[in-house]
Amino acid sequence: MTASGDIAQSHHLATAIPGPRSAEFAARARQALPAGLRSTQPAWAERAGGGIVVDVDGNRLIDLASGIATTTVGNAHPRVAAAVAEQARRLTHTCFLNQPYPGYLELAERLNTLTPGDHAKRTALFSTGAEALENAVKYARAHTGRSAVVVFDHAFHGRTALTMAMTAKADPYKRGFGPFPAEVHRAPAPGAGVSATAALAAMRALVDDQLGADHVACLVIEPIRGEGGFIVPPPGFLAELTAFCRERGILLVADEVQTGIARTGDLFACTHEGIVPDLITTAKGLGGGLPIAAVTGRAEVMDSAHPGGIGGTYAGNPVACAAALAVLDIVAEEDLCAAARRIGERAHAALSAAAADNPAIAEVRGRGAMIAAEIVDPADGSPDPGRTTETVRRCAARGVIALTAGTHGNVIRLLPPLTIGADLLDAGLAVLVEELAR
């Protein structure tokens, strides 16, 4: 079985985008949905597979977004779909805290084995990345008896009350939704003129001089900043940060919600950096498109929460567990880590070549199949969110799905499915490069 099923892996426009049926759905959405729920893509999806999304008008769109890194193995991968169908036929749900089932345990065992480190581990399952982050903090507080949480500039950790406090960017994620929970403290992150040395010095000043290390439960970091613009940390920074935490009894929480499950060319981005976090959160690509998330951590930390203190009615749904187990099989058997590296090399080469002739492309960066281009005003080098948004809009009109990111909204990010074909990837990149040159 192929990841694409029966969908032709070629770019094809049957109508203008949006087509008439997409326009009809959009009109209905304006009447039925809140004003804040508006998609950035004009085409409405009907089915998908491999690197193609087919919209309701029959257009075949090149997918360079993977539902924001959720369909890493390709949308509706036949093996995931088969696992979901079989599990749904047998058991759709029962709350694990009330009535356990094998899939939850099997997925926990797999994650305990696959995540970095050879220490004893435990895994708890949830439904979303934000929920996983929130519970990671709860585990850290329960284990340490401390309350403070340290996060970084430009971070994104979710949209719940606590994870909004942990997220840096106000608009659109936080504006108008406060006040937020206390005891969340922010440190400078390396990049954008801040060196690794300066960032570590600021961290020491914050933790040792302002908060007191014995007050800090955990430090939460994305191994590669996602919404913050796909910023890869300087070599050695994460290792020094890990040592800093160890010296002070502070738990290191790696937010691998976007970077995890082969996205960066390793199963986890932490592996590339050679660090072993105390707690690691996964979601997005784990479920192959179904909502599931996890916190995996040191056994002594995960055993700290009292019975009944952690959980949720839908946490670790059996259908989602079946999907996740199939995803992990596909990643291993199809060597999608290597596929991510090949995608990254191809995308980086195409965008870097374009940057040589286009001063609006200030930088091409990322790792594996997590690639970004930072867009600036050629006149003065300032962030250019208008050009960024317009480029992504024009790509959408030509049937290529891309995303924006960055604190200033001036980063185009690419998260293609790891099963996308080379020709299809090249076709999508060609459209993006053409639109950047306009």
Long-range contacts (C-beta under 8 A, 24 or more apart in sequence): 1-78, 1-79, 2-50, 2-78, 3-49, 3-50, 3-73, 3-74, 3-77, 3-78, 3-330, 3-417, 3-419, 4-49, 4-50, 4-51, 4-52, 4-74, 4-419, 5-49, 5-50, 5-76, 5-78, 6-49, 7-47, 7-48, 7-49, 7-50, 7-52, 7-54, 7-60, 8-52, 8-60, 9-50, 9-51, 9-52, 9-421, 9-423, 9-424, 10-52, 10-60, 10-424, 11-52, 11-60, 11-61, 11-62, 11-399, 11-400, 11-424, 11-427, 11-428, 12-59, 12-60, 12-399, 13-59, 13-60, 13-398, 13-399, 14-57, 14-58, 14-59, 15-57, 15-58, 15-59, 16-397, 17-42, 17-43, 17-55, 17-57, 17-59, 17-61, 17-396, 17-397, 17-398, 17-399, 18-42, 18-43, 18-44, 18-57, 19-43, 19-55, 19-56, 19-57, 19-58, 19-59, 20-57, 21-55, 21-56, 21-57, 22-55, 22-56, 22-57, 25-56, 40-392, 40-396, 40-403, 40-404, 41-396, 41-401, 42-396, 42-397, 43-396, 43-399, 47-76, 48-75, 48-76, 49-74, 49-75, 49-76, 49-77, 50-74, 50-75, 50-417, 50-419, 50-420, 50-421, 50-424, 51-416, 51-417, 51-419, 51-420, 51-421, 51-424, 51-425, 51-428, 52-424, 53-401, 59-399, 60-399, 61-399, 61-400, 61-401, 62-399, 62-400, 62-401, 62-424, 62-427, 62-428, 62-431, 63-401, 63-416, 63-417, 63-420, 64-400, 64-401, 64-402, 64-403, 64-414, 64-415, 64-416, 64-425, 64-428, 64-432, 65-401, 65-402, 65-403, 65-414, 65-415, 65-416, 66-285, 66-415, 66-416, 66-417, 67-289, 68-258, 68-284, 68-403, 68-415, 69-258, 69-263, 69-284, 69-285, 69-370, 69-415, 70-284, 70-285, 70-287, 70-288, 70-289, 71-285, 71-288, 71-289, 71-417, 72-261, 72-262, 72-263, 72-284, 72-285, 72-288, 72-327, 72-331, 72-336, 72-417, 72-418, 73-285, 73-288, 73-327, 73-330, 73-331, 73-334, 73-336, 73-417, 73-418, 73-419, 74-417, 74-418, 74-419, 74-420, 75-289, 75-417, 76-289, 77-288, 77-326, 77-327, 77-330, 77-419, 79-326, 79-329, 79-330, 80-288, 80-289, 80-290, 80-323, 80-326, 80-327, 80-330, 82-326, 83-322, 83-323, 83-325, 83-326, 84-290, 84-319, 84-322, 84-323, 84-326, 86-322, 87-318, 87-319, 87-321, 87-322, 88-319, 91-318, 92-318, 92-319, 93-314, 93-317, 93-318, 93-319, 94-318, 95-311, 95-313, 95-314, 95-315, 96-125, 96-311, 96-315, 96-316, 97-308, 97-311, 101-318, 101-321, 103-316, 103-318, 103-321, 103-322, 103-325, 104-316, 104-318, 104-321, 106-321, 106-325, 107-292, 107-294, 107-316, 107-321, 107-324, 107-325, 108-294, 108-296, 110-325, 110-328, 111-282, 111-294, 111-296, 112-296, 114-267, 114-268, 114-328, 115-268, 115-280, 115-296, 116-268, 116-270, 116-271, 116-275, 116-276, 116-277, 116-280, 117-276, 117-277, 119-276, 119-298, 119-299, 120-298, 120-299, 120-300, 121-296, 121-297, 121-298, 121-299, 121-302, 122-296, 122-297, 122-298, 122-299, 122-302, 122-303, 123-294, 123-295, 123-296, 123-297, 123-302, 124-294, 124-295, 124-302, 124-310, 124-311, 124-315, 124-316, 125-292, 125-293, 125-294, 125-315, 125-316, 125-321, 126-283, 126-292, 126-293, 126-294, 126-295, 126-312, 126-315, 126-316, 127-291, 127-292, 127-293, 127-312, 127-314, 127-315, 127-317, 127-320, 128-158, 128-283, 128-291, 128-293, 129-157, 129-158, 129-255, 129-257, 129-258, 129-281, 129-283, 129-284, 129-293, 130-157, 130-158, 130-159, 130-160, 130-163, 131-158, 131-160, 131-293, 131-312, 131-315, 132-257, 132-281, 132-282, 132-283, 132-293, 132-294, 132-295, 133-157, 133-158, 133-162, 133-163, 133-166, 133-220, 133-253, 133-255, 133-257, 133-281, 134-158, 134-160, 134-162, 134-163, 135-295, 135-310, 136-218, 136-220, 136-253, 136-279, 136-281, 136-295, 136-297, 137-162, 137-217, 137-218, 137-220, 137-253, 138-305, 138-309, 138-310, 139-279, 139-295, 139-297, 139-301, 139-302, 139-304, 139-305, 139-310, 140-217, 140-218, 140-251, 140-253, 140-278, 140-279, 140-301, 141-217, 141-218, 142-304, 142-305, 142-306, 142-309, 143-217, 143-251, 143-300, 143-301, 143-304, 144-217, 144-218, 144-249, 144-250, 144-251, 146-214, 146-215, 146-216, 146-217, 147-183, 147-215, 147-217, 148-183, 148-184, 148-185, 148-211, 148-215, 148-216, 148-217, 149-183, 149-184, 149-185, 149-216, 149-217, 149-218, 149-219, 149-220, 150-185, 150-186, 150-187, 150-203, 150-206, 150-207, 150-211, 150-216, 150-218, 150-219, 150-220, 150-250, 151-184, 151-185, 151-186, 151-187, 151-219, 151-220, 151-221, 152-186, 152-187, 152-188, 152-189, 152-221, 152-222, 152-225, 153-186, 153-187, 153-188, 153-189, 153-228, 154-189, 154-191, 154-192, 154-225, 154-227, 154-228, 154-229, 154-231, 154-407, 155-186, 155-189, 155-220, 155-221, 155-222, 155-225, 155-227, 155-228, 155-255, 156-222, 156-225, 156-226, 156-227, 156-228, 157-220, 157-222, 157-255, 166-220, 167-227, 168-228, 168-407, 169-227, 169-228, 169-407, 185-210, 185-211, 189-225, 189-228, 189-231, 190-231, 190-233, 190-234, 190-237, 191-225, 191-231, 191-233, 192-231, 195-234, 196-233, 196-234, 196-236, 196-237, 196-240, 199-237, 200-237, 200-240, 200-241, 200-244, 203-241, 203-244, 204-244, 207-244, 207-248, 207-250, 208-248, 213-248, 213-249, 213-250, 214-248, 214-249, 216-248, 216-250, 217-250, 217-251, 218-250, 218-251, 218-252, 218-253, 218-278, 218-279, 219-245, 219-250, 219-251, 219-252, 219-253, 220-253, 220-255, 221-252, 221-253, 221-254, 221-255, 222-254, 222-255, 222-256, 222-258, 222-259, 223-254, 223-255, 223-256, 223-259, 223-264, 223-268, 223-269, 223-270, 223-272, 223-273, 223-275, 224-258, 224-259, 224-264, 224-269, 224-366, 224-367, 224-370, 226-257, 226-258, 226-259, 226-405, 227-405, 227-406, 228-405, 228-406, 228-407, 229-372, 229-374, 229-405, 229-406, 229-407, 229-411, 229-413, 230-365, 230-366, 230-370, 230-371, 230-372, 230-405, 230-411, 230-413, 231-365, 232-365, 232-366, 232-367, 233-273, 238-270, 238-273, 238-275, 239-273, 239-274, 239-275, 242-275, 242-276, 242-277, 245-278, 251-278, 251-279, 251-301, 252-277, 252-278, 252-279, 253-277, 253-278, 253-279, 253-280, 253-281, 254-279, 254-280, 254-281, 255-281, 256-280, 256-281, 256-282, 257-281, 257-282, 257-283, 257-284, 257-293, 258-284, 258-370, 258-415, 259-370, 260-284, 260-285, 260-286, 261-285, 261-286, 261-327, 261-328, 261-331, 262-331, 262-336, 262-337, 262-339, 262-340, 262-368, 262-418, 263-340, 263-368, 263-369, 263-370, 263-415, 263-418, 264-340, 264-367, 264-368, 264-369, 264-370, 265-337, 265-338, 265-340, 265-341, 265-344, 265-367, 265-368, 265-369, 266-337, 266-368, 267-331, 267-337, 269-367, 272-367, 285-327, 286-324, 286-327, 287-320, 287-323, 287-324, 287-327, 288-323, 288-324, 288-326, 288-327, 288-330, 289-323, 290-317, 290-319, 290-320, 290-323, 290-324, 291-317, 291-320, 292-316, 292-317, 292-320, 292-321, 292-323, 292-324, 334-419, 336-418, 336-419, 337-368, 339-369, 339-418, 339-419, 340-368, 340-369, 340-370, 340-418, 341-368, 342-422, 343-368, 343-369, 343-371, 343-416, 343-418, 343-420, 343-425, 344-368, 344-369, 344-370, 344-371, 346-422, 346-425, 346-426, 346-429, 347-371, 347-414, 347-416, 347-425, 347-429, 350-426, 350-429, 350-430, 350-433, 351-429, 351-432, 351-433, 354-433, 354-436, 354-437, 357-437, 358-436, 358-437, 360-384, 360-387, 360-436, 361-436, 366-413, 366-414, 369-414, 369-415, 369-416, 369-418, 370-413, 370-414, 370-415, 371-413, 371-414, 372-405, 372-406, 372-411, 372-412, 372-413, 372-414, 373-411, 373-412, 373-436, 374-406, 374-410, 374-411, 375-410, 375-411, 375-412, 375-436, 376-410, 383-408, 383-409, 383-410, 384-410, 385-409, 385-410, 388-412, 391-432, 391-435, 391-436, 391-438, 394-435, 394-438, 395-431, 395-432, 395-435, 398-431, 398-435, 399-431, 400-428, 400-431, 400-432, 402-432, 412-436
